[in-house]
Amino acid sequence: MMPVQVRFYSDPACPWSWAAEPALRRLIWEFDQELEFVWVMGGLARRYGREYRDEEGRIGHGSDCYADLISHWLQVAADGLMPTDPRIWTESPLTSTYPACQAVKAASEQGWEAGYRYLRHLREGIMFERRKLDHPEALLAAAGPARVDRKQFEIDLFSEAITEAFGADLDEVRNPPDEARAAGAVRRTEGHERLSFPSALFIGEDGSRHGVWGQAKSHPALRDAALAAGANQMNDGALEPLDAIRRFGRCATRELETLAEKPRPVVEADLWVLARDWKLKPVSALTGTLWEPA
């Protein structure tokens, strides 16, 4: 039986996609090899600056797009509870998300899991660590920590095939299906329509299509679509913090709450006990914490 294909639409610098990581990681753990992901990169910004406009976060409606981005990121952080530091927009603002999108496509040439590790590393770098991941040197340096083969990655990154693959992603994102329009999951950015991020499309072995349009932050919606497409749920119940971090690497408190299926105060108490016992180490940002092995 072939795995269900999941076309996951997002962008490395999209705060709502960062907020969706708890649901995404829960989905990956629950369905394991029953799902095969394609990371469709949305190209959120060809170029940030005075003329940049994004309807989703009302970016560009004020006098300064960077002030709007800070406000938007803080609002999403308050809603999604993922650790975020929007000071990147005052200290070292991204010029564009296109280079990072192409880099994710290059990493994905080594398999969807390699693509996810690399995408996640970029998300943490941009959203949490305020790193300017928009130029080749920084993107190449990210290959090692993401456990992506650097030599092959560099070849792929500068290949015509990756340029074409990203171009195909942009075409797909900018031609939303009728189902996405009906769900109200179409936005306008830099003068063109696009799917709302994050969105997901599950394609079953029989060709059936089950979209989660603009709601890919919702774990129940993602799980229901996976089941409808014919995937079998392989894991259920709690994935405890130490096991979650062994499986995924660094995790936010919100992710560990979702994976363990426990209330936040209980998870936080457990995490600080693990930190006290030198099993985990907290890494703090402006609005929250990531946890990694001590």
DRENKENU-900941 format. One record per atom (N, C-alpha, C): y, z, x; atom name; residue number from 1. Coordinates in steps of 0.2 Angstrom, whole numbers, always signed. Each point is the difference from the previous one (the first is absolute). Example, Ala and Ser with C-alpha at 12.3 -4.5 7.8 and 13.67 -1.06 7.14 Angstrom:
% residues 2
     y     z     x atomo num
   -28   +39   +66     N   1
    +6    +0    -4    CA   1
    +6    +0    +4     C   1
    +5    -4    -2     N   2
    +6    +1    +4    CA   2
    +5    +3    -4     C   2
END
This chain:
% residues 294
     y     z     x atomo num
    -6    +0    +4     N   1
    +6    +0    -4    CA   1
    +6    +0    +4     C   1
    +5    -4    -1     N   2
    +6    -1    +4    CA   2
    +5    +6    -2     C   2
    +4    +2    +5     N   3
    +5    +5    -2    CA   3
    +5    -3    -5     C   3
    +3    +4    -4     N   4
    +6    -2    -3    CA   4
    +6    -1    +4     C   4
    +3    -5    +0     N   5
    +6    -1    +4    CA   5
    +6    +3    -4     C   5
    +4    +4    +5     N   6
    +7    +3    -3    CA   6
    +5    -3    +4     C   6
    +5    -4    -4     N   7
    +6    -3    +3    CA   7
    +5    +5    -1     C   7
    +2    +4    +6     N   8
    +5    +5    -1    CA   8
    +7    -2    +3     C   8
    +5    +0    -5     N   9
    +6    -3    +1    CA   9
    +5    +6    +2     C   9
    +3    -1    +6     N  10
    +4    +6    +3    CA  10
    +4    -3    +6     C  10
    +4    +5    +3     N  11
    +4    -2    +6    CA  11
    +0    +6    +4     C  11
    +0    +0    +7     N  12
    +0    +6    +4    CA  12
    +6    +4    -1     C  12
    +5    -2    -2     N  13
    +6    +4    -1    CA  13
    +2    +1    -8     C  13
    -5    +0    -4     N  14
    +1    +1    -7    CA  14
    -1    +7    -1     C  14
    +4    +4    -3     N  15
    -1    +7    -1    CA  15
    -5    +2    -5     C  15
    +0    -5    -6     N  16
    -5    +1    -5    CA  16
    -7    -1    +3     C  16
    -1    -5    +4     N  17
    -6    -1    +3    CA  17
    -2    +6    +5     C  17
    +4    +3    +3     N  18
    -1    +7    +4    CA  18
    -2    +5    -5     C  18
    +3    +0    -6     N  19
    -2    +5    -5    CA  19
    -6    -1    -3     C  19
    -3    -6    +0     N  20
    -6    -2    -3    CA  20
    -6    +2    +5     C  20
    +1    +2    +6     N  21
    -5    +1    +5    CA  21
    -5    +5    -2     C  21
    +2    +6    -4     N  22
    -6    +4    -2    CA  22
    -5    -3    -5     C  22
    +3    -4    -5     N  23
    -4    -4    -4    CA  23
    -5    -5    +3     C  23
    +3    -3    +5     N  24
    -3    -5    +4    CA  24
    -6    +3    +4     C  24
    +1    +5    +3     N  25
    -5    +3    +4    CA  25
    -5    +3    -4     C  25
    +1    +3    -6     N  26
    -5    +2    -4    CA  26
    -4    -5    -3     C  26
    +3    -6    -1     N  27
    -4    -6    -2    CA  27
    -5    -2    +5     C  27
    +3    -1    +6     N  28
    -4    -2    +6    CA  28
    -6    +5    +1     C  28
    +1    +6    +0     N  29
    -5    +5    +1    CA  29
    -5    -1    -6     C  29
    +2    +0    -6     N  30
    -5    +0    -6    CA  30
    -4    -6    +0     C  30
    +2    -6    +2     N  31
    -3    -6    -1    CA  31
    -3    -3    +7     C  31
    +2    +3    +5     N  32
    -3    -2    +7    CA  32
    -1    -7    +1     C  32
    -5    -3    +1     N  33
    -1    -7    +2    CA  33
    -1    -4    -7     C  33
    +1    +3    -6     N  34
    +0    -4    -6    CA  34
    +6    -4    -1     C  34
    +5    +1    +4     N  35
    +7    -3    +0    CA  35
    +1    -4    +7     C  35
    +3    -5    -1     N  36
    +3    -4    +6    CA  36
    +7    -2    -1     C  36
    +4    +3    +4     N  37
    +7    -1    -1    CA  37
    +3    -6    +4     C  37
    +5    -3    -4     N  38
    +5    -5    +4    CA  38
    +7    +3    -1     C  38
    +3    +1    +6     N  39
    +6    +3    +0    CA  39
    +6    -5    -1     C  39
    +2    -1    -6     N  40
    +5    -6    -1    CA  40
    +7    +3    +1     C  40
    +3    -3    +5     N  41
    +7    +3    +2    CA  41
    +5    -4    -3     C  41
    +5    +5    -3     N  42
    +5    -3    -5    CA  42
    +7    -2    +3     C  42
    +1    +1    +7     N  43
    +6    -2    +3    CA  43
    +6    +3    -4     C  43
    +1    +7    +0     N  44
    +5    +3    -4    CA  44
    +7    -2    +2     C  44
    +1    -1    +7     N  45
    +6    -2    +2    CA  45
    +0    -5    +6     C  45
    +3    -6    -2     N  46
    +0    -5    +6    CA  46
    +6    +3    +5     C  46
    +5    +3    -3     N  47
    +5    +3    +4    CA  47
    +4    +5    -4     C  47
    +0    +6    +3     N  48
    +4    +6    -3    CA  48
    +7    -1    +3     C  48
    +5    +2    -4     N  49
    +7    -1    +2    CA  49
    +4    +0    -7     C  49
    +6    -2    +1     N  50
    +6    +0    -5    CA  50
    -2    -4    -6     C  50
    -4    -5    +1     N  51
    -2    -4    -6    CA  51
    -6    +1    -3     C  51
    -4    +5    +2     N  52
    -7    +2    -2    CA  52
    +1    +3    -7     C  52
    -5    -3    -5     N  53
    +0    +3    -6    CA  53
    -8    +1    -2     C  53
    -1    +5    -3     N  54
    -7    +2    -3    CA  54
    +1    +3    -6     C  54
    -2    -3    -6     N  55
    +0    +2    -7    CA  55
    -3    +7    -1     C  55
    -6    +1    +4     N  56
    -5    +5    -2    CA  56
    +4    +7    +2     C  56
    +3    +0    +5     N  57
    +3    +7    +2    CA  57
    +8    -1    -1     C  57
    +3    -5    -3     N  58
    +7    -1    -1    CA  58
    +3    +0    +7     C  58
    -4    -3    +5     N  59
    +3    -1    +7    CA  59
    +5    -5    +0     C  59
    +6    +1    +2     N  60
    +5    -5    +1    CA  60
    +5    +0    -6     C  60
    -1    +5    -5     N  61
    +5    +1    -5    CA  61
    +6    +4    +2     C  61
    -1    +4    +5     N  62
    +6    +4    +3    CA  62
    +3    -4    +5     C  62
    +5    +4    +4     N  63
    +3    -4    +5    CA  63
    -4    -1    +7     C  63
    -5    +4    +0     N  64
    -4    +0    +6    CA  64
    -8    +0    -1     C  64
    -3    -5    +2     N  65
    -7    -1    -2    CA  65
    -4    +6    +3     C  65
    +2    +2    +6     N  66
    -4    +6    +4    CA  66
    +1    +6    -4     C  66
    +6    +2    -3     N  67
    +1    +6    -4    CA  67
    -5    -1    -6     C  67
    +0    -6    -3     N  68
    -5    -1    -6    CA  68
    -7    +2    +2     C  68
    -2    -3    +6     N  69
    -7    +1    +2    CA  69
    -1    +7    +1     C  69
    +4    +4    +3     N  70
    -1    +7    +1    CA  70
    -1    +4    -7     C  70
    +5    -2    -4     N  71
    -1    +3    -7    CA  71
    -7    -2    -3     C  71
    -2    -6    +0     N  72
    -6    -2    -3    CA  72
    -6    +3    +3     C  72
    +0    +1    +7     N  73
    -6    +3    +3    CA  73
    +0    +7    -2     C  73
    +5    +4    +0     N  74
    +0    +7    -2    CA  74
    -2    +1    -7     C  74
    +2    -5    -5     N  75
    -3    +0    -7    CA  75
    -7    -1    +0     C  75
    -3    -5    +4     N  76
    -7    -1    +0    CA  76
    -4    +6    +3     C  76
    +3    +3    +5     N  77
    -3    +6    +3    CA  77
    -1    +5    -4     C  77
    +6    +1    -5     N  78
    +0    +6    -4    CA  78
    -6    -1    -6     C  78
    -1    -7    -2     N  79
    -5    -1    -5    CA  79
    -7    -1    +3     C  79
    +0    -3    +6     N  80
    -7    -1    +3    CA  80
    -3    +6    +4     C  80
    +5    +4    +2     N  81
    -2    +6    +5    CA  81
    -3    -2    +6     C  81
    +1    -6    +3     N  82
    -2    -2    +6    CA  82
    +6    +2    +5     C  82
    -2    +2    +6     N  83
    +5    +2    +5    CA  83
    +4    -6    +3     C  83
    +6    +0    -1     N  84
    +5    -6    +1    CA  84
    +6    +2    +4     C  84
    +2    -4    +5     N  85
    +6    +2    +3    CA  85
    +5    -7    +0     C  85
    +5    +0    -5     N  86
    +4    -6    +0    CA  86
    +5    -1    +5     C  86
    +1    +5    +5     N  87
    +5    -1    +5    CA  87
    -1    -6    +4     C  87
    -6    -3    +0     N  88
    -1    -6    +3    CA  88
    +6    -5    -1     C  88
    +3    +0    -6     N  89
    +5    -5    -3    CA  89
    +7    +2    +3     C  89
    +1    +6    +3     N  90
    +6    +1    +4    CA  90
    -1    +0    +8     C  90
    -6    +1    +2     N  91
    -1    +1    +7    CA  91
    -3    -7    +3     C  91
    -5    -3    -3     N  92
    -3    -6    +3    CA  92
    -2    -5    -6     C  92
    +4    -2    -4     N  93
    -2    -4    -6    CA  93
    -4    -6    +2     C  93
    -5    -1    -4     N  94
    -4    -6    +0    CA  94
    +5    -6    -1     C  94
    -2    -6    +4     N  95
    +4    -6    -1    CA  95
    -4    -4    -6     C  95
    -6    +0    +0     N  96
    -4    -4    -4    CA  96
    -7    +3    -1     C  96
    -4    -1    -5     N  97
    -7    +2    -1    CA  97
    -4    -6    +1     C  97
    +2    -6    +1     N  98
    -4    -5    +1    CA  98
    -5    +0    +7     C  98
    +3    +3    +5     N  99
    -4    +0    +6    CA  99
    -6    +5    -1     C  99
    +1    +6    -3     N 100
    -5    +5    -2    CA 100
    -5    -3    -4     C 100
    +2    -4    -5     N 101
    -5    -3    -5    CA 101
    -4    -5    +4     C 101
    +3    -4    +4     N 102
    -5    -5    +4    CA 102
    -4    +4    +5     C 102
    +2    +6    +2     N 103
    -5    +4    +5    CA 103
    -6    +3    -4     C 103
    +2    +2    -6     N 104
    -6    +2    -5    CA 104
    -5    -6    -1     C 104
    +3    -6    -1     N 105
    -5    -5    -1    CA 105
    -4    -2    +6     C 105
    +3    +1    +6     N 106
    -3    -1    +7    CA 106
    -6    +5    +0     C 106
    +2    +7    -1     N 107
    -5    +5    +1    CA 107
    -6    -1    -5     C 107
    +1    -3    -6     N 108
    -5    -1    -5    CA 108
    -5    -5    +2     C 108
    +2    -4    +5     N 109
    -5    -5    +3    CA 109
    -6    +4    +3     C 109
    +1    +6    +1     N 110
    -6    +4    +3    CA 110
    -4    +4    -5     C 110
    +2    -2    -7     N 111
    -4    +4    -5    CA 111
    +5    +4    -4     C 111
    -1    +1    -7     N 112
    +4    +3    -4    CA 112
    +2    +7    +2     C 112
    -5    +4    +3     N 113
    +1    +6    +2    CA 113
    +4    +1    +6     C 113
    +0    -5    +4     N 114
    +5    +0    +6    CA 114
    +7    -2    -3     C 114
    +0    -4    -5     N 115
    +6    -2    -3    CA 115
    +3    +6    -3     C 115
    -4    +4    -3     N 116
    +3    +7    -3    CA 116
    +2    +5    +5     C 116
    -4    +1    +5     N 117
    +2    +4    +5    CA 117
    +7    -1    +3     C 117
    +1    -7    +1     N 118
    +6    -2    +3    CA 118
    +6    +1    -5     C 118
    -1    -2    -6     N 119
    +5    +0    -5    CA 119
    +2    +8    -1     C 119
    -5    +4    +0     N 120
    +1    +7    -1    CA 120
    +4    +3    +6     C 120
    -1    -3    +6     N 121
    +3    +2    +6    CA 121
    +8    -2    -1     C 121
    +1    -6    -2     N 122
    +7    -2    -1    CA 122
    +3    +4    -5     C 122
    -3    +1    -6     N 123
    +3    +4    -5    CA 123
    +2    +7    +3     C 123
    -4    +4    +3     N 124
    +2    +6    +3    CA 124
    +5    -1    +5     C 124
    +0    -5    +4     N 125
    +6    -1    +5    CA 125
    +6    -1    -4     C 125
    +1    -4    -5     N 126
    +6    -1    -3    CA 126
    +2    +5    -5     C 126
    -4    +2    -4     N 127
    +1    +5    -5    CA 127
    +1    +7    +2     C 127
    -4    +2    +5     N 128
    +0    +7    +2    CA 128
    +3    +1    +7     C 128
    -1    -4    +5     N 129
    +2    +1    +7    CA 129
    +7    -4    +1     C 129
    +3    -4    -4     N 130
    +6    -3    +1    CA 130
    +0    -5    +6     C 130
    -6    -4    +0     N 131
    -1    -4    +6    CA 131
    +2    -7    -2     C 131
    +4    -4    +4     N 132
    +2    -7    -1    CA 132
    -5    -5    +1     C 132
    -5    +0    -4     N 133
    -6    -5    +0    CA 133
    +2    -7    -3     C 133
    +4    -3    +4     N 134
    +2    -7    -3    CA 134
    +1    -5    +6     C 134
    -3    +1    +5     N 135
    +0    -4    +6    CA 135
    -7    -1    +4     C 135
    -1    -5    +3     N 136
    -7    -1    +3    CA 136
    -2    +6    +5     C 136
    +4    +2    +4     N 137
    -2    +5    +5    CA 137
    -3    +7    -4     C 137
    +4    +2    -5     N 138
    -2    +6    -4    CA 138
    -6    -2    -4     C 138
    -1    -5    -3     N 139
    -6    -2    -4    CA 139
    -6    -1    +4     C 139
    +1    -3    +6     N 140
    -6    +0    +5    CA 140
    -2    +7    +2     C 140
    +5    +4    +2     N 141
    -2    +7    +2    CA 141
    -4    +4    -5     C 141
    +1    -2    -7     N 142
    -3    +4    -5    CA 142
    -8    -2    -1     C 142
    -2    -5    +4     N 143
    -7    -2    -1    CA 143
    -5    +5    +3     C 143
    +2    +3    +5     N 144
    -4    +5    +3    CA 144
    -1    +6    -4     C 144
    +5    +4    -2     N 145
    -1    +5    -5    CA 145
    -4    -1    -6     C 145
    +1    -6    -3     N 146
    -4    -2    -6    CA 146
    -7    -3    +2     C 146
    -2    +1    +6     N 147
    -7    -2    +2    CA 147
    -1    -8    -2     C 147
    +5    -4    +2     N 148
    -1    -7    -1    CA 148
    +0    -3    +7     C 148
    -4    -5    +1     N 149
    -1    -3    +6    CA 149
    +7    -4    +2     C 149
    +3    +3    +5     N 150
    +7    -2    +2    CA 150
    +0    -8    +2     C 150
    -5    -2    +4     N 151
    +0    -7    +3    CA 151
    -1    -5    -6     C 151
    -5    +1    -4     N 152
    -1    -4    -6    CA 152
    +6    +0    -5     C 152
    +3    +6    -1     N 153
    +6    +1    -4    CA 153
    +6    -4    +2     C 153
    +1    +0    +7     N 154
    +6    -4    +2    CA 154
    -1    -7    +0     C 154
    -6    -2    +1     N 155
    -2    -8    -1    CA 155
    +2    -1    -8     C 155
    -3    +4    -4     N 156
    +1    -2    -7    CA 156
    +7    +1    -3     C 156
    +4    +5    +3     N 157
    +6    +1    -2    CA 157
    +5    -6    +1     C 157
    -1    -3    +5     N 158
    +4    -6    +2    CA 158
    -3    -7    -2     C 158
    -5    +0    -4     N 159
    -3    -6    -2    CA 159
    +3    -3    -6     C 159
    -1    -6    -1     N 160
    +3    -4    -6    CA 160
    -4    +2    -6     C 160
    -6    +2    +1     N 161
    -4    +2    -6    CA 161
    +2    +6    -3     C 161
    +3    +5    +4     N 162
    +3    +6    -3    CA 162
    +6    -2    -4     C 162
    +4    -4    +3     N 163
    +7    -2    -3    CA 163
    -2    -3    -7     C 163
    -5    -4    +0     N 164
    -2    -4    -6    CA 164
    -3    +5    -5     C 164
    -4    +5    +2     N 165
    -3    +5    -4    CA 165
    +5    +5    -4     C 165
    +6    +1    +4     N 166
    +5    +4    -3    CA 166
    +4    -4    -5     C 166
    +1    -6    +2     N 167
    +3    -5    -5    CA 167
    -3    +0    -6     C 167
    -7    +0    +0     N 168
    -4    -1    -6    CA 168
    +1    +7    -4     C 168
    +0    +6    +4     N 169
    +1    +6    -4    CA 169
    +7    +0    -4     C 169
    +5    -3    +4     N 170
    +7    +0    -4    CA 170
    -1    -4    -6     C 170
    -3    -6    +1     N 171
    -1    -4    -6    CA 171
    -3    +4    -6     C 171
    -5    +3    +2     N 172
    -4    +4    -5    CA 172
    +4    +5    -4     C 172
    +3    +4    +5     N 173
    +4    +6    -3    CA 173
    +6    -3    -4     C 173
    +3    -6    +2     N 174
    +6    -2    -4    CA 174
    -2    -5    -6     C 174
    -6    +0    -2     N 175
    -2    -4    -6    CA 175
    -5    +5    -4     C 175
    +3    +5    -3     N 176
    -3    +5    -3    CA 176
    -4    -3    -6     C 176
    -6    +2    -2     N 177
    -4    -2    -5    CA 177
    +3    +3    -7     C 177
    -2    -3    -5     N 178
    +3    +2    -7    CA 178
    -2    +7    -1     C 178
    -6    +2    +2     N 179
    -2    +7    -1    CA 179
    +5    +5    +3     C 179
    +3    -2    +6     N 180
    +4    +5    +3    CA 180
    +7    +0    -4     C 180
    +2    -6    -2     N 181
    +6    +0    -4    CA 181
    +0    +4    -6     C 181
    -6    -1    -4     N 182
    -1    +4    -6    CA 182
    +0    +7    +2     C 182
    -2    +2    +6     N 183
    +0    +8    +1    CA 183
    +7    +2    +3     C 183
    +4    -4    +0     N 184
    +7    +1    +3    CA 184
    +0    +2    +7     C 184
    -4    -4    +4     N 185
    -1    +1    +7    CA 185
    +2    -5    +4     C 185
    +6    -3    -2     N 186
    +3    -5    +4    CA 186
    +7    +2    +2     C 186
    +2    -1    +6     N 187
    +7    +2    +2    CA 187
    +3    -5    +4     C 187
    +7    +1    +1     N 188
    +3    -6    +4    CA 188
    +3    +3    +7     C 188
    -1    -3    +5     N 189
    +2    +2    +7    CA 189
    +2    -6    +4     C 189
    +6    +1    +3     N 190
    +3    -5    +4    CA 190
    +0    -7    -4     C 190
    +2    +0    -7     N 191
    +1    -6    -4    CA 191
    -7    -3    -2     C 191
    -6    +3    +1     N 192
    -6    -3    -3    CA 192
    -4    +5    -4     C 192
    -4    -2    -4     N 193
    -5    +5    -4    CA 193
    -5    +2    +5     C 193
    -3    +5    -1     N 194
    -6    +3    +3    CA 194
    -4    +5    -4     C 194
    -6    +1    +2     N 195
    -4    +5    -3    CA 195
    +3    +7    +2     C 195
    -1    +5    -5     N 196
    +2    +7    +2    CA 196
    -5    +2    +4     C 196
    +2    +4    +6     N 197
    -4    +3    +4    CA 197
    -1    +7    -1     C 197
    -6    +3    +1     N 198
    -6    -3    +1    CA 198
    -4    -3    -6     C 198
    -3    -5    +0     N 199
    -4    -3    -5    CA 199
    -7    -2    +3     C 199
    -5    +0    -5     N 200
    -7    -2    +3    CA 200
    -3    -5    -5     C 200
    -4    -4    +3     N 201
    -4    -4    -5    CA 201
    -7    +0    +3     C 201
    -5    +2    -5     N 202
    -7    +1    +2    CA 202
    -4    -6    -3     C 202
    -3    -4    +4     N 203
    -4    -6    -1    CA 203
    -7    +2    +0     C 203
    -4    -1    -5     N 204
    -7    +2    +0    CA 204
    -4    -6    +2     C 204
    -7    +1    +1     N 205
    -4    -5    +3    CA 205
    -1    -6    -5     C 205
    +1    +2    -7     N 206
    +0    -6    -5    CA 206
    +7    -3    -1     C 206
    +5    +1    +4     N 207
    +6    -3    +0    CA 207
    +5    +4    -5     C 207
    -2    +5    -3     N 208
    +4    +4    -5    CA 208
    +6    +3    +4     C 208
    +6    +0    -3     N 209
    +6    +3    +4    CA 209
    +3    +6    -4     C 209
    +1    +5    +3     N 210
    +3    +6    -3    CA 210
    +6    +3    +4     C 210
    +5    -1    -3     N 211
    +7    +1    +4    CA 211
    +2    +7    -2     C 211
    +3    +3    +6     N 212
    +3    +7    -1    CA 212
    +8    -2    +2     C 212
    +4    -2    -4     N 213
    +6    -3    +1    CA 213
    +6    +5    +0     C 213
    +2    +2    +6     N 214
    +5    +5    +1    CA 214
    -2    +7    -1     C 214
    -6    +1    -1     N 215
    -3    +7    -1    CA 215
    -5    +2    +5     C 215
    +0    -4    +6     N 216
    -5    +2    +5    CA 216
    +1    +7    +3     C 216
    +5    +4    -2     N 217
    +1    +6    +2    CA 217
    -5    +5    -4     C 217
    -3    -3    -5     N 218
    -4    +4    -5    CA 218
    -7    +0    +2     C 218
    -3    +5    +2     N 219
    -7    +0    +2    CA 219
    -5    -2    -6     C 219
    +1    +3    -6     N 220
    -4    -2    -6    CA 220
    +0    -7    -1     C 220
    +6    -3    +0     N 221
    +1    -7    -1    CA 221
    -4    -4    +5     C 221
    +1    +2    +6     N 222
    -4    -4    +5    CA 222
    -8    +1    +0     C 222
    -2    +6    -2     N 223
    -7    +1    -1    CA 223
    -3    -4    -6     C 223
    +4    +0    -5     N 224
    -2    -3    -6    CA 224
    -1    -8    +1     C 224
    +5    -3    +4     N 225
    +0    -7    +1    CA 225
    -6    -1    +5     C 225
    -2    +4    +5     N 226
    -5    -1    +4    CA 226
    -7    +0    -4     C 226
    -1    +5    -4     N 227
    -6    +0    -4    CA 227
    +0    -6    -5     C 227
    +5    -2    -3     N 228
    +0    -6    -4    CA 228
    -2    -6    +3     C 228
    +2    -1    +7     N 229
    -2    -6    +4    CA 229
    -7    +0    +2     C 229
    -3    +6    -1     N 230
    -8    +0    +2    CA 230
    -1    +4    +6     C 230
    +5    +4    +3     N 231
    -2    +4    +5    CA 231
    -3    +7    -2     C 231
    -5    +2    +4     N 232
    -3    +7    -1    CA 232
    +3    +5    +4     C 232
    +2    +6    -4     N 233
    +3    +5    +4    CA 233
    -5    +4    +4     C 233
    +1    +1    +6     N 234
    -5    +2    +5    CA 234
    +1    +8    +1     C 234
    +6    +2    +0     N 235
    +2    +7    +1    CA 235
    +4    +3    -5     C 235
    -1    +6    -2     N 236
    +3    +4    -5    CA 236
    +2    +7    +2     C 236
    +4    +3    -3     N 237
    +2    +7    +1    CA 237
    +4    +1    +6     C 237
    +0    +6    +3     N 238
    +5    +2    +5    CA 238
    -2    -3    +7     C 238
    +5    -3    +4     N 239
    +0    -1    +7    CA 239
    +4    +5    +3     C 239
    -3    +5    +3     N 240
    +4    +5    +3    CA 240
    +5    -2    +6     C 240
    +5    +4    +2     N 241
    +5    -2    +4    CA 241
    -3    -2    +7     C 241
    -4    +4    +3     N 242
    -3    -2    +7    CA 242
    -4    -7    -1     C 242
    -4    -1    -5     N 243
    -4    -6    -1    CA 243
    +5    -6    -1     C 243
    +5    +1    -4     N 244
    +5    -5    -1    CA 244
    +3    -2    +6     C 244
    +2    +4    +4     N 245
    +4    -2    +7    CA 245
    -5    -3    +4     C 245
    -6    +2    +0     N 246
    -5    -3    +4    CA 246
    -1    -8    -2     C 246
    +0    +0    -7     N 247
    -1    -7    -2    CA 247
    +6    -5    +1     C 247
    +6    +3    -2     N 248
    +6    -4    +0    CA 248
    +5    +1    +6     C 248
    -1    +5    +4     N 249
    +6    +2    +5    CA 249
    +5    +4    -4     C 249
    +6    +0    +3     N 250
    +5    +4    -3    CA 250
    +1    -1    -7     C 250
    +1    +6    -4     N 251
    +1    +0    -7    CA 251
    +6    +4    -2     C 251
    +3    -2    -5     N 252
    +6    +4    -3    CA 252
    -3    +5    -5     C 252
    +3    +6    -1     N 253
    -2    +5    -5    CA 253
    -2    -3    -6     C 253
    +5    -5    -3     N 254
    -2    -3    -6    CA 254
    -6    -4    +0     C 254
    -2    -3    +5     N 255
    -6    -4    +1    CA 255
    -6    +5    -1     C 255
    +0    +6    +4     N 256
    -5    +5    +0    CA 256
    -1    +3    -7     C 256
    +5    +1    -3     N 257
    +0    +3    -7    CA 257
    -4    -5    -4     C 257
    +2    -7    +0     N 258
    -4    -5    -4    CA 258
    -7    +0    +2     C 258
    -2    +0    +6     N 259
    -6    -1    +3    CA 259
    -5    +6    -2     C 259
    +3    +6    +1     N 260
    -4    +6    -2    CA 260
    +0    +2    -7     C 260
    +4    -4    -4     N 261
    +1    +2    -7    CA 261
    +1    +7    -2     C 261
    +5    +3    +4     N 262
    +2    +7    -1    CA 262
    +8    +0    -1     C 262
    +2    +5    -3     N 263
    +7    +1    -1    CA 263
    +4    +1    +7     C 263
    +6    -2    +0     N 264
    +3    +0    +7    CA 264
    +1    +7    +3     C 264
    +1    +5    -4     N 265
    +1    +7    +4    CA 265
    -7    +2    +3     C 265
    -6    -2    -3     N 266
    -6    +1    +3    CA 266
    -1    -4    +6     C 266
    +1    -6    +0     N 267
    -1    -4    +6    CA 267
    +5    +2    +5     C 267
    +6    +2    -1     N 268
    +5    +2    +5    CA 268
    -3    +6    +3     C 268
    -2    +5    -4     N 269
    -3    +6    +3    CA 269
    -6    -1    +5     C 269
    -4    -5    -2     N 270
    -6    -2    +4    CA 270
    +2    -3    +6     C 270
    +5    -4    +0     N 271
    +3    -4    +6    CA 271
    +3    +5    +5     C 271
    +4    +5    -3     N 272
    +3    +5    +5    CA 272
    -6    +4    +3     C 272
    -5    +2    -3     N 273
    -6    +4    +3    CA 273
    -3    -4    +5     C 273
    -1    -7    -1     N 274
    -3    -4    +5    CA 274
    +5    -1    +6     C 274
    +7    +0    -1     N 275
    +4    +0    +5    CA 275
    +0    +6    +4     C 275
    +0    +6    -3     N 276
    -1    +6    +3    CA 276
    -6    +1    +5     C 276
    -5    -3    -2     N 277
    -7    +0    +3    CA 277
    +0    -6    +5     C 277
    +6    -3    +2     N 278
    +0    -6    +5    CA 278
    -4    -6    -2     C 278
    -2    -1    -6     N 279
    -4    -6    -2    CA 279
    +5    -6    -2     C 279
    +6    +2    -3     N 280
    +4    -5    -2    CA 280
    +7    +1    +3     C 280
    +4    -5    +1     N 281
    +7    +1    +2    CA 281
    +5    -4    -5     C 281
    +5    +4    -2     N 282
    +5    -3    -5    CA 282
    +5    -4    +4     C 282
    +2    -6    -2     N 283
    +5    -4    +3    CA 283
    +5    -1    -6     C 283
    +6    +3    +1     N 284
    +5    +0    -6    CA 284
    +5    -6    +1     C 284
    +2    -2    -6     N 285
    +6    -5    +0    CA 285
    +5    +3    -5     C 285
    +5    -3    -2     N 286
    +5    +2    -4    CA 286
    -2    +3    -7     C 286
    -5    -3    -3     N 287
    -2    +2    -7    CA 287
    -7    +1    +0     C 287
    -4    +2    +5     N 288
    -7    +2    -1    CA 288
    -3    +0    +7     C 288
    -7    +0    +0     N 289
    -4    +1    +5    CA 289
    -6    -5    +1     C 289
    -2    -2    +5     N 290
    -6    -3    +2    CA 290
    -4    +5    +4     C 290
    -7    -1    -1     N 291
    -5    +5    +3    CA 291
    -4    -4    +4     C 291
    -2    +2    +7     N 292
    -4    -3    +4    CA 292
    -4    +5    +4     C 292
    -6    -2    +3     N 293
    -4    +5    +4    CA 293
    +4    +3    +5     C 293
    -1    +7    +1     N 294
    +4    +4    +5    CA 294
    -3    -2    +7     C 294
END
